[in-house]
């Protein structure tokens, strides 16, 4: 033993150790959003004034967890619900999810179709790994959340479809159709992270029909089917005339190939409770259960028991949604209206009116212009200018797989107050006044 305390460990050359790791690990790009979030946290800790519109999370001071859910969680913990849950989730929660999906989306899934996990992320990853073999093709739009990273982890071939702003950055069937014949997995998210726009039910029906027809063709030739991964974790956060639909409710024939992702994280402002689920054909769910069983990505037992009770309480859900939707809309409208006033005044800004989720899409037409004599050449420069000079923290669309210096950014409203937003606009205007 050392005479004077514990000697620090020596790890040698970091580059040599890194080179010894797997190709998948060394080729993986860390979360761009989390890197930006860490920068913002450090700035706030140092006393900086920041309107933080970066991470898709909820500040409990702004968006508290539903009181009935919190009370049920406390009761579950006090009752000793602290040991391992079943690998596919507590039966009471699986039954409650099936009933919830029937009420909300008009789909009659059996309990064997439901798999519970520690949030939506493990479900997404499990779907990729259970459907795709190395070299298989996955089709997804950009911008979108994490599909590029899950494609890399699965050693698959990604076909990223750049979606247009005029369509809310959602892909059309005409853009998707040419790629279906060679694909094993189609991935869509609605309302979309990052744009906050929702797929029209008519458009979703046409896409589900195309998947069904493609699989009928493959069945005749003996080819492996095309799966449709539909992330609807924001499905209950929908505004105005927009509507959310489940593909299997629109086209029941597509049910064998649809894998749905959902959970309480966004709908009920419960990101840290880590309860998510899938709805899929029982044979698919069983394979995903076995995969996640080796990962150990279970939602904690007490949270599962509490969520089961809450999902059965229709009045409590309705009351919470009415309040939460109002809070989200107030912040979305404050951002949208503020940027619309700037646009009307001649400033180089534009934004898409959101239809759901907690996101607003902002365009700043600054590439090639100058600020204090310096040429703006990238989204990163714009992001840094907003943060340094306006205390306004946003995420560029490169973090969602869309390449190029487009001037598009995601703004997330879960961690800010309306007064935070209001106070930021004079600072943004002052920055834009310096643009030439």
N, C-alpha and C positions, 0 to 999 in steps of 0.2 A: 504493500500500500504506500502511496506517496506520503511523505512526511508532512507536507503542508497542503492538505486538501486534495481534491480529486483533480488529476491532470486532465486538461482538455483533450478530447479525442482528435486524432489526425485522420483526415479522409482522403488525402492525396489530391491528385489533379482532377478538378470537377469535370473538365472536358472529356477525360478518359473514362470516368464513371458514366457520364451521359452517353457516350458512344457505346457503352456496354448494354444499354437498355434496348428494348424491343423497337422495331421499326414503327409500330403503331404509336408507341409512347413518344418517340422522338419526332414523329411527323405531326403529332397533334398540336393544334394551336389552342392556347388557353383562351378562356372566355374574355372577349374584348370588353363586354359590358362590365364584368366584375373588375377588370383592371381600371376602367374609368371610375367605377364606384369607389374603389379603394382610394383613388386620387381625391375624390370629392370628400370622403370621410376625413382624410388628413387635412384638407383645407378647412373644413368646418371645425375640426378639433383645434386648429390654430387660430380660430376666431373669425374666419372669413364669412362674409354674408353670401349665401348660396341659395338660389331657388333650385332645388335638386329634382330634376326631371329625368333621372337616368334609370335606376333599377325598377323593374316591374314588381315592386313590393308595396306593402301598405304600412304606413306609420300608424301604430295602434292609437295614437292620440287623434289622428284624423279619421281613421277607419277601424274602430274596435271590432273584435270578434263578436258575433252574436251572443248576447247575454245568456240565452237558453243553452247554447252550445257550451259556453264557458262553465255554466253551472253544472251541466251534465258531465263535463270533464272532471271537475272537482269531485263530484259524487263518485265517479268511476275510480279515481285515484284513491279516495278514502275507502272504497269497497275492496281495495286490494287487486284491482285489474292491472297488475304490473308485470305479469310474466309473459312468455312468448304467446303471440296469437297463432292460430293456424296459418299454414303457409299460403293459403289462398284468401285469407281474411276471415274475420269473425262472421259466422253464419248470419247473425242478426243484421250486420251491416250489408252483407251481400244481398240479403232479401230486401232491405230498405233501399239499396241502390237500384235493384230491378224495379221496385215499385215507383221510385222517384223517376226513373227513365220512362216508365210507362205514362206517368202523369205529365211529365215535362215535354217529352218528345214523341209520344205516341208509338213507342216500339215495345213489343212484348218479348223481351229477353228472359230466358229461364235463369234461375240462380246459378246454374253451372256455367253461364256465360260471364259471370262477374268475377274479377280478380282485383283484390285490394293491394295497394303498394304504398310506399312512403312518398307520396306525391305523384305528380304526373310524369316527372322525368324518368323514373325507372320503367314506367309503362312504355314510354316512347322508345327508350333504348332496347327494352325487351322485344318490342315489335320488330324493330330493325334486325336484331340478332336472330329472331326466330323465323323470319321470312327470308332473309337474304343470305346467300352463300357468297364467298369471295368472288368478285367479278360480276355479280348480278347488278342490274341497273335499277336505280331509284330516281324517280322524277319528282321534282318539287319546284315551287316558284321561289324567286328571290325578288325582294327581300323576304326572308322568313327566318324563324328562330331555330338555330342549332342543327338544321338538316345537313349542312355541310360537314359539321363535326361528327354527327352520328354516321354519316356515309363513310367518312374516313375510318372511324372505329370499326365499322363492319367490313372494311376492305371491299366496299362496293364501288360501282361506277356511278357518279352522280350526273344527272342531267338537270342543270339549273336553268329554269325558264325565267328570264327577266320580264317582270310584269309591268304594265304601264300605269302611270299616275292617273290617267283618265278612267281607269277601271279600279281605282282604289288599291293598286298594286296587287290585285287578285288576278290569277290566270283565267283566260277564257278557254272554253272547250276547243276552239280552233287552234289555240296554242298548245294545248295538251295532246290532242288527238294524234298528231304525227308520231308521238313517242310511246304510245300505249303498247304497240305490238312488240316492242323490244324490252319492255319494262317488267320488273317483278313487283315493284312497289310504287304506288302513287301516294304522295303525302300532301294533304291540305290542312289549313288551319283557318277557322272562322269563329268569331271575328278575329281578324288577322293581327298578330303581333309581328310587325310593328305598326301597321297603318291604322288600326282601329276600324277597318271597313269589313262588312259582312258579305258573304256569298249570297246572292239572291237565290231563294229556294228553286226558282225555275232553272237557273244555271246549274245548281247543285244536282237537280234531278237529271238534267241532260248529261252531266259528267257521270253520275251513277249508272245511267242507262248505257253509256259508252263502255264503262268497266264491265257491265253485265254482258253486253254483246261480245266484247273481246274475250271474256272467259267462256262464253258459249262456243266461240270459234276454237279456242284452245282445247276445250273438252273433246271436240270432234277430231282433233289431231293428236291428242294425248300429251299436249304440252303442259307444263306447270302453270298454274293460274297467276293472275295479276291481283295483288292485294291492294286495298284502299285504306290507308291510315288517315283517320279524320280526327284532328285535334280540336275539340270543342270546349276546352277548359274555360273559355270566356263566353260560352254559349248563352248564359243567363244575363250577361251584361250587354243588353241590346237596346238601342235608343230610337225614338222617333218612328218613322214608317218602316224601318228595317225589321226583318224577321229572321229567326234562326230555325233551321230544320235539320233533322237527322237523315242521312242518305237512305237508311233502310226503311224509314217511314215513307219516303218518297218513292222508292223503288225496292219493294220487299225482296225481289229476286236477287239483289246484290248482297243480301245479308251474309252468305257464306264467306265473303271476301272482305267485309268491312271490319276494321278494328277501330273502335272509338276510344278516345282518351278524354277523361274528365276528372273532376275532383273538387274539393272545397276551397282550394287555395285562393282562387280569384273570385269566384262567385260569392263566397262568404268571408272574404278578407282574412283568410286563415292560412296564410302561406307557411307559417312556422309550425303548424300542427301536423303537416306532412301526411295528408290522407288523399290519395288519388285512386282511380280505378279504371279498368277497361271493360268494355262491352264487346264481345266477339263471339263467333261460333264456339261452342263448348270445346271442340277438338283443338282449336287455336288457343283458347284460354288455358287449357291443360298444359300445353307446351310452354306457354309464357310463365305459368305458375312454377313449373319445374326449373326453368331458367332462373327466375328471380329467387327461388328457394336456395340456390347455390350462392347467390349474391347476398342474401339476407336483407333485401330491401323492403322489409315489412313496415307498415305503419304501426306505431306503438299501440298496444292493446287498449289502453284507456281512451286514447283518441278515437279508436274505432268504435268502442262501446258508446261514447258520447255522440259521435256522428250518426250512428244508427238511430239513436233517440231523436236527434234533431231533424234528420231527413224525414221522419214520420210526422213531424209537427208542421203541417201545412200553414196554419195561421202564423206561427212564429217565422217561418220562411218568408211569407208574404210581407209581414211587417218589416223584417230586416231589409228585404229588397227595396221596398218603397223608400226607406231612409237612405240606404247605400246608393241606390241609383240617383237619388237627388243630389247627394254629395258629389258623386262622380260627374254628373252632368254640369253642376255648378262650376267645377274646375275646368272641364272641357270647354264649356261656353266662354269662360273668362279668357282662356288662351286663344280660342278661335276668334272671338270678337276683338280681342286686343290686336291680333295680327291682321285681321281684316281692316281695322282702322288704320294701321300702318300702311297696308297695301293701298287703301283708298287715298292716303296722303302722298302716294308716289314712292314709297320705300320698296326695295327689291325683295319682297317677301310674299309667300303664298302658303296656304295650308288647306288640307282636305277636311271637310266637315266629317267628324267621326260618326260611325254608326254603332259602335260597341266597344267592348274591352275598356282599357284605361289609357289609351294612347291617342295622341294627336300627331299627325304627320306634317312637318314643317319644311318648306323649301326656302332657302336663302340664296338668291342669285348674286353671289359675290365672287365666284371663280373668275380670275382675270382682272378683277378690280383691285384698287389699292386702299390701304388703310394706313394713314400717316406715312405715305411713301413706300410702304412694303406691299408687294403684289401678293394677293391671296391665290394660292395655287392648289389648295387641297381642302377636303372636308375637315381634316384634322386641324388645319390652320383656323378655319371658321369656328370649330368647337373650342379651341383654345382662346380665341378672341372673345367669344361669348362668355366663357368662364372667367377669364382674367379681367375683362373690362365691364362686364354686365352682371357677373355673379350668377350666370344662367347656365345650368349644366344639362347637356343633351347628349344623345348617342347618335353617331353617324350611321348611315345605312350600310356602310361596309361591315359593321358588326353583325349584319343579318345576311351576309353573303352577296350583296349587290356591289359589283365592282365598279370602279370609276369615280371620279370626283363630281358627283351629281348635284351636290348642294342639298340633299335630302337628309332629314334627321327625325328621330323618334323622340317624342316628349311623353313622359309617363307621369300621371297625376296622383299616384297613390301615396306620396310622401310629402305633399305640399298643401298649404291652405289657400283659400281664395285671396287672402291678404298678401301671401308670399308672391302669388302671381301678379297681383295688381302693382306691388312695389317694384317688380322687375321691369315693367315696361318703360319707365323713364330711362333706365340704364340701357336698355336695348336700343331705344330711340337715339340716345347719345352716341352709342357705338355706330349705328347706321348713319348718323350725321357725319361721321368721319370717313365714310366710304366715298371714294371718287372713281 
